[in-house]
Amino acid sequence: METSQPRRILVAIKRVVDYNVRIRVKPDGSGVMLDGVKLSINPFDQIAIEEALRIREKGRADEVVIATLAPADAQATLRNALAMGAQRALHVVTDAALEPLATARVLLKLVEKEKPFLVILGKQAIDDDNNQTGQMLAALWNRPQATFASKLELGDGTARVTREVDAGLETLDVDLPAVITTDLRLNEPRFVKLPEIMKAKTKPLETITLASLGVGGVPRVKTSKTEPPPGRQRGIMVKDAAELFAELHKRSLV
């Protein structure tokens, strides 16, 4: 007897330097120091997980699956996502720093494997701020997309998304399956309790090698040097607007 396909949501997450950590540049300028630094789920991706869990709790989905592309030591990050309430996790193991297009191609392979009716991910990662992966995945998948979501409502075969744009708010209706990227005001992620952390240790976590997916490609961007931002200069007091304008003009700021 033929069984129906579970209503599945795939949530893509990225491990980044925790937002509370002060970023330090390597002495040789080759990148950011990661040794001994706290790494955690990208904050926008936490919002994506929370939204997927809320959809399932309302009975609109059967399963929430977490996916990430990261080195072998990233399983703790996936376990944290499982502790939030997801049912399964997929770990594509790679030490390479994949660019958004390569990441989207890998996610497409996972989409073809899992057949979700909805893919949710953060609008951007706080380490590179590319804001490209969701859009590229939708294009490769040939499915609708709605980015910067601050509200998400599911209907029968459709999703209504309120998204944040420069002029204010925009509402879109998209057919499912679709790709949604989350903005800051969509929700507030839940606090994970100790019993859930313990349960997460036994939840299924599948490891997949990048080579087995047949996705490769030559990097298109090369980082030549990384520098910390200049130190903040000491301020000065001015007597009036004329003196302020003169000082700004002297510094080529106006």
N, C-alpha and C positions, 0 to 999 in steps of 0.2 A: 504494500500500500504506500502511495506517495505521501510524503510528509511536507507540510508547508515550511517555507523558509522563515527562520526566526527574524523578528524585527530587530535589527542590529544597528547600533551606533558605533562608529569607529572614531576614537579621539586620538589625535596625534599630539604628542608632547615632546618637549626638548629639555634636556638638562643644561642648566646655565649656572653661572656664579650667582649665589644667593644675593638678592637685592640689598640685603643689610651689610654685605661685605664691601669694604673699601677696595676698589680695583687698584692693583699694582702692576706696573709694566716691568717686564724682564730687563735686566741690566743691559743686554745686548740689543734691546729694541725689537726682538723677533716676535713678540706677542705679549699676552697677559699671563701673569703668574697664576698657575692652578694648583701647584703642590701645596697640600695642607690647607686648601681653601674650601669652605663649605659650598657644596653644589646642591641645587634643589630644582624643583619643577619651575619652568618659566611661569611667572605670575599670570599671564594671559591664558596659558594652557590650563592652569588650575581652574580658571573661570570656565573654560571649555568642558573640563571634567564635571564640574558642578552642574552645568546646564544639562549635560547628558544624563546625569544621575537624576535630576529633577524630572526630566522627560520620562525616564523609566519608572520612577515612583508614581507618576500620574497614570501609568498603565499604557503609555504610548510607545513603549519599546520593551523588548524582552531581554536584551543584553547590551552591556556597555563594554567595549573592548578597547584597551589602551595600546598604543603603538609608539615606539621610539626608535631612533637610529642613534646608537651611542656605543662607546667602548664596553668591554665585558664587565667592567666594574660599576655599571650603571643600574644594576638590578635593584639596588636599594631605592633608587628613585621610582622605579616601576612598582615596587612594593608599597611605597607611599601612595601612589595613585590607586592601587588596589585597595588599600586601607580606607580610602575615601568612599569606596563602595562599588567599584568596577568589578566585573566578574572574571575577566581574563586579561592577559597582557601578551604583546608580541614584541620581542626584542631583536631588532636587526643589528647584529654586532658588526661594528666597524670602528676603526681608529681614525679614519679619514674625516677631515672637516668638510662635509659635503655642502655644496652650494645649493640654493633653493631649487633650481631645476632638477638636479640629481636627486634631491630629497623628494620632490614631487613625483619623480619617476618611480622611486622605491615605494612611496605611498600608493601609487596607482597599482602596483603589483599586489599590495596588501588589500586594496579595495577589490580587486578581481578575485582574490582568495576568499575574503570574508563576505562580500556582497552586502554591504551596509545600505540602509535607506537614507542615512545621513552621516556625513563626515564633519566633525567639528574640530577646529584648532584655533589657537590664539592668533590674533591679527598679526603679531610679530613677536620675535624673541628679543629680550632685553640686552642680549650680547652683541648682536649685529644689526638689529632694527631694520632688516631687509623688507619685511612686509610683502613677500612675494610668493611663498610656498602655497598658500591656499588658492590664490588666483591661478597659479600654474597647474595645480592639481585639477582644478575644475576644467581648465582648457584641455588638458590631456585626457581627462575622463569624458569630456564632451557633455558635461552636465552643468546646470545653472549654479551660480554662486551668489552669495550675499555677504558682503564684508562689513566689518566694524559694527557688529550687531549689538544693540543695547536692549533689545527685546525680541523674543522668539516665541511664536505661537504656531503650533502644528494643527493642520486640518486634515481632511481626507485626501492624501496624495499631494498636498501642498504645504508650504510653510510661509507664514507672514513674518517678515523681518523688519523691525525698525532699526535703521542704521544711522550712525552719526556721520554727518558730512559737514563741510565748512560752513554752509548756510544754516545749519540746524539739524533737523531730523528728516529722514526720508523713509517711506514705507514701501517695501517690495513684496510681491507675491511670487514665489518660485515653485516650480514643480519639483517633486522628489523623485529620485534621489538628487541630493544637492550638497554643495560644500558651504559651510557657514564658518566665518571667522569672528571671534568674540572681541568685544571692546570692554573697557574697564567697568562700565556701569551696568553690564548685563546681570550680574549677581554678585553675591559675596560667598566665596568658597567656605564650606563647612570646616569646623575644627575636628581633626581626627582624634578619636579616643583610643586608649591603650588596648581595649578588647578587639577593636577593629584592626589594629596593627598586628596583633597576634594571629587573627584569622587570615590576614593577608599572606602570611608565610606559607599557607597551604593552598592558596589559589593557583590555578594554572598559569604558568609563565613559559611561553614557547620562545626558544632562541632560534634565530634564522641567520645564516651567514649571508653577507652582502653578495658574495660571488654566486650563491645559489639562485639569486633573483635575476641574474644576467644583466644587471644595471651597472654601467660604468661611465666613462667619459673623462675627458681631459678638463681640469679646472680652467675656468675662463678668467678668473680673477686671482691675482697674486699680490699678497701684502708685502710691500717692500720695507716698511718700517712702522713701528708702533711707538707713539710718544704720549706721555701724560699731558693733560691740559696745562696751560701756563698758570702759574700761581696768581691768586687774586691780588691786584695792586691796591695800595693804600689810597683811600679816597681823599678828596680835598674839599674845602668849603669855599663857596663863591658868594659874592655879595648880592648879585642880582642876575637877571636873565641875560643881560648883555655880556657879563663876564662869563656866564655859563656857555653861551654861544661861542665866544671867543676861544674858550678852552677846548670845546668840542671840535672847532674848526682847526685848531692847532694840531689836534690828534687825528685829523682827517676822518672824523666821525660824522661830519655833516658837510 
